[in-house]
Amino acid sequence: MRLSLEQAKMLCRAAAIGAGASEATAGALAAASVSAEAEGRSALGLSHFIDYLEAMVAGRLDGKAEPAISRPALAVFLSDARKGAAHTGFDLAFYDLVKAAKLFGVAVFSQKNAYTCGALGYFTNRLARQGLVALAATNGPALLAGSGGAKPVYCTNPLSFAAPAGDGPPLLIDQASSATAFVNIRKAARDGQEIPEGWAVDAEGNPTTDPAAAMKGALLAFGGERGANIALMVEVLAAGLTGANWSLDAPSFMAGTENPGTGLFVLAIEPKLLDARFEQRMRDQIERLGAGYGVYVPGAGKAEAAARAAAVGLDVPTEVVKRISDFAERRPPAS
């Protein structure tokens, strides 16, 4: 089915409210999920939005949670998501975070006790579009084997980096520490497809191309021990600094009634205080790398896909629309 971006957001908001979300959380989850879908990241878009809906109904995600935000220092924002969505607290602090970064040169958002955050680039991209350089890290339940091991000890532990680039789209890097995102393994299992070698091991630690066996075993880091070291670094930023659950201690985000209690760490930097010409120099460098050296610079493709989606809408599988609509029908009538 083809939906405009506004239609998709309205449907998702209604579904989230039907599943038990507050207006704030419904709007935050809808915006993030539709953004991922528009950028061509369907595995983290509307099909993943169903995970949020099911988690709210099961109790893993408190859709009505009100984040508690404090500022132990003027440039530091601490958020306790209180078993709610990761996006709600970030939305609540966003404009103050931007102001603090522009005033002090740097600001930090640190959050614990949240459900998993989906596309991490959503957070850094928003800051880059405010003229800030941003770095973000998040964790979740253990899915990824550590260096030298075969049992899951980290989540896929993504890291995202974004930087403004003049009048063009921001540079936007968003990648997992694993060889692939967990949602890709799950999708392959649902579609009955094999996964490439090097993505995962089974429960006995043997290499596997069977996604079902991979989901019972462990994902593998990209680049071997180097990727595993990145996963550990992300774990320290996202769980250690924030006070969130270590991945080993995080309950599943797919089953049960317990919130995974994950962390989100975001660093925002005002580049103009370091180099007044930063944005133009970024734009010139991106164009030089692409045109002169054939380098693929991440960010432009997602921006182009989002622009197309804004113009012509989203093509969403009918089954996904139906499942979301089922939750929307639970929404209480307006008084």
C-alpha positions in Angstrom: 0.0 0.0 0.0 1.2 3.5 -0.7 1.0 6.0 2.2 2.1 9.6 2.4 4.5 10.4 5.2 1.7 12.2 7.1 -0.7 9.2 6.6 2.0 6.9 7.9 2.7 9.1 11.0 -1.0 9.4 11.7 -1.6 5.6 11.5 1.4 4.9 13.7 0.4 7.5 16.3 -3.1 6.0 16.4 -1.7 2.5 16.7 0.7 3.5 19.5 -2.1 5.2 21.5 -4.2 2.1 20.9 -1.4 0.0 22.3 -1.3 2.2 25.4 1.1 5.1 24.6 0.8 8.7 25.7 0.5 11.3 23.0 4.2 12.2 23.5 5.5 8.7 23.2 3.1 7.9 20.3 4.4 11.0 18.4 8.0 10.2 19.1 7.9 6.5 18.0 5.8 7.4 14.9 8.3 10.1 13.8 11.3 7.9 14.3 9.8 4.8 12.6 8.5 6.7 9.6 11.8 8.4 9.2 13.6 5.1 9.1 11.1 3.8 6.5 11.4 6.9 4.4 15.2 6.6 4.4 14.9 3.1 2.9 15.6 1.3 6.2 12.5 -0.8 6.2 13.9 -3.4 8.7 14.0 -0.5 11.3 10.9 1.3 10.0 7.2 0.3 10.1 7.8 -3.4 10.5 10.0 -2.7 13.5 7.3 -0.3 14.8 5.2 -3.4 15.4 7.8 -4.5 17.9 7.1 -1.3 19.9 3.3 -2.0 19.8 3.7 -5.6 20.9 6.1 -4.5 23.6 3.6 -2.0 25.0 0.8 -4.6 25.1 3.1 -7.1 26.8 4.4 -4.6 29.3 8.0 -4.6 28.1 7.6 -0.9 27.2 5.6 1.5 29.3 4.0 3.7 26.8 2.8 6.2 29.4 6.1 6.5 31.2 7.2 10.1 31.8 11.0 10.5 31.6 12.8 12.1 34.6 15.4 14.5 33.3 17.9 16.3 35.5 21.0 18.5 34.8 23.8 17.8 37.2 25.9 20.2 35.1 24.7 22.9 32.7 25.9 20.9 29.7 24.8 17.4 31.0 21.3 16.0 30.6 20.5 12.8 32.6 17.3 11.0 31.6 15.7 8.1 33.4 13.3 6.7 30.8 11.4 4.8 33.5 10.9 1.7 31.3 9.5 3.8 28.5 10.6 4.6 24.9 14.2 5.8 24.3 12.8 8.6 22.0 10.5 10.3 24.5 13.3 11.5 26.8 15.4 12.7 23.9 12.5 14.6 22.5 11.9 16.2 25.8 15.5 17.4 26.2 16.2 18.0 22.5 16.0 21.8 22.2 17.7 22.4 25.6 20.4 20.0 24.5 20.9 22.0 21.3 21.0 25.3 23.2 23.5 24.0 25.7 25.8 22.6 23.0 25.8 26.0 21.1 26.4 27.9 24.3 29.1 25.7 25.9 30.5 24.1 22.8 29.6 20.6 23.9 26.6 18.9 25.6 25.9 15.3 26.7 22.6 13.4 26.8 22.7 10.2 28.9 19.8 7.9 29.4 19.0 4.7 31.2 16.0 2.3 31.7 14.7 2.5 28.1 13.4 0.2 25.5 15.6 -0.2 22.4 15.9 2.8 20.2 15.7 1.4 16.6 17.6 3.5 14.0 20.4 5.2 16.0 21.1 7.7 13.2 17.7 9.3 13.8 19.2 10.9 16.9 22.5 12.1 15.5 20.9 13.3 12.2 18.5 15.6 14.1 21.4 17.2 15.8 23.4 17.6 12.6 20.5 19.4 11.0 20.7 21.9 13.9 24.4 22.5 12.9 26.0 20.2 15.5 28.4 17.3 15.2 27.0 14.4 17.0 28.1 11.0 18.3 25.7 8.4 19.7 25.9 4.9 21.2 23.3 2.5 22.4 23.1 -1.1 23.7 20.5 -3.7 24.3 20.1 -7.4 25.2 23.1 -9.6 24.6 23.2 -10.9 21.0 26.9 -10.5 19.9 29.9 -12.7 20.8 32.9 -10.9 22.3 36.5 -11.2 21.1 37.6 -14.8 21.4 34.2 -16.0 22.6 31.2 -17.7 21.1 28.5 -16.7 23.6 26.5 -13.4 23.3 27.8 -10.8 25.7 27.0 -7.5 23.9 24.0 -6.3 21.9 24.7 -5.3 18.2 25.9 -2.1 19.9 25.6 0.5 17.1 27.5 3.7 16.9 26.3 6.7 14.9 28.1 9.8 13.8 26.7 12.8 12.0 28.1 16.2 10.9 26.5 19.1 9.1 27.7 19.8 5.6 26.7 23.3 4.4 23.7 23.4 2.1 23.8 19.6 1.5 22.6 16.7 3.6 24.6 15.8 6.7 27.3 13.2 6.7 25.5 10.3 8.5 27.2 7.1 9.7 25.0 4.5 11.5 26.4 1.0 11.8 26.2 -1.9 14.2 29.3 -3.5 15.8 28.0 -6.8 14.4 28.5 -8.0 10.9 24.8 -7.2 10.3 21.9 -5.9 12.3 19.8 -8.4 14.3 16.7 -7.3 12.4 18.3 -8.6 9.2 18.8 -12.1 10.8 15.2 -12.1 12.0 13.9 -11.0 8.6 15.9 -13.8 6.9 14.4 -16.3 9.3 10.9 -15.1 8.6 11.5 -15.2 4.8 13.1 -18.6 4.9 16.4 -17.4 3.5 20.0 -18.3 4.4 22.3 -15.7 5.8 25.9 -15.2 4.6 28.8 -16.9 6.2 30.5 -14.8 8.9 27.4 -13.3 10.3 26.7 -15.7 13.1 27.4 -18.9 15.0 24.9 -21.5 16.3 24.4 -22.4 20.0 27.4 -24.7 19.9 29.7 -22.0 18.5 29.8 -23.4 15.0 29.5 -21.1 11.9 26.0 -21.1 10.5 24.1 -19.8 7.5 20.7 -20.8 9.2 19.1 -17.6 10.6 17.0 -19.7 13.1 20.2 -21.3 14.4 21.9 -17.9 14.5 19.1 -16.5 16.7 19.8 -19.3 19.2 23.5 -18.7 19.0 25.4 -15.4 18.6 26.0 -12.8 16.1 29.6 -12.1 15.1 31.4 -8.7 15.1 32.5 -7.1 11.9 36.2 -7.3 11.4 36.8 -9.9 14.1 38.3 -8.6 17.3 38.4 -5.0 16.1 34.6 -5.0 15.8 34.3 -6.7 19.1 36.4 -3.9 20.6 34.1 -1.3 19.2 31.2 -3.2 20.7 32.9 -3.0 24.1 33.6 0.7 23.7 29.9 1.3 22.9 28.9 -0.8 25.9 30.9 1.4 28.2 29.4 4.6 26.7 25.8 3.3 26.5 25.6 1.2 29.6 28.6 2.1 31.8 28.4 5.9 31.7 24.6 6.0 31.7 23.9 3.5 34.5 21.8 1.4 32.2 21.8 -2.4 32.1 24.9 -4.1 30.7 23.8 -6.1 27.7 24.4 -9.3 29.7 21.8 -8.1 32.2 19.2 -6.8 29.8 16.0 -8.8 29.4 14.8 -9.6 25.9 13.1 -6.9 23.8 11.1 -9.5 22.0 9.6 -11.6 24.8 8.5 -11.5 28.4 7.2 -8.6 30.4 10.5 -6.9 31.6 11.9 -3.8 30.0 15.4 -4.3 28.7 16.6 -1.2 30.5 19.0 -0.1 27.8 21.1 3.0 27.6 21.6 5.8 25.1 24.6 8.2 25.1 24.6 11.2 22.8 27.4 13.8 22.5 26.7 17.1 20.7 29.5 19.5 19.6 29.2 23.0 18.2 31.8 23.0 15.4 31.6 26.7 14.7 33.4 27.4 18.0 36.3 25.3 16.8 36.3 26.3 13.1 33.9 28.9 11.8 34.2 27.5 8.3 33.6 23.9 9.3 30.3 23.3 7.4 31.6 24.6 4.1 34.9 22.7 4.5 32.8 19.5 5.2 30.7 20.1 2.1 33.9 20.7 -0.1 35.5 17.6 1.3 32.5 15.4 0.8 32.2 16.6 -2.8 36.0 16.0 -3.4 35.8 12.5 -2.0 32.8 11.6 -4.1 33.6 13.3 -7.4 37.3 13.1 -7.4 38.0 9.7 -5.7 34.8 7.7 -6.1 34.2 7.4 -2.4 30.8 6.6 -1.1 30.0 9.1 1.7 27.1 7.9 3.8 24.1 10.3 4.4 23.3 11.5 0.9 21.5 8.3 -0.1 19.3 8.3 2.9 18.5 12.0 2.3 17.6 11.3 -1.3 15.4 8.4 -0.3 13.6 10.6 2.3 13.0 13.3 -0.3 11.5 10.8 -2.7 9.3 9.4 0.1 8.1 13.0 0.9 7.2 13.5 -2.8 5.6 10.2 -3.7 4.9 8.4 -0.4 5.9 5.1 1.1 5.2 1.6 -0.4 4.5 -0.5 2.7 3.6 -4.2 2.6 -0.2 -4.7 3.1 0.4 -7.1 6.0 2.4 -4.5 7.9 -0.2 -1.8 7.4 -2.9 -4.3 8.5 -1.0 -5.2 11.7 -0.5 -1.6 12.6 -4.1 -0.8 11.8 -5.3 -3.6 14.1 -3.6 -1.7 17.0 -5.1 1.6 15.8 -8.6 0.2 16.1 -8.0 -0.2 19.8 -7.6 3.6 20.2 -10.4 5.0 22.4 -12.8 7.4 20.7 -12.1 11.1 21.2 -14.2 12.7 23.9 
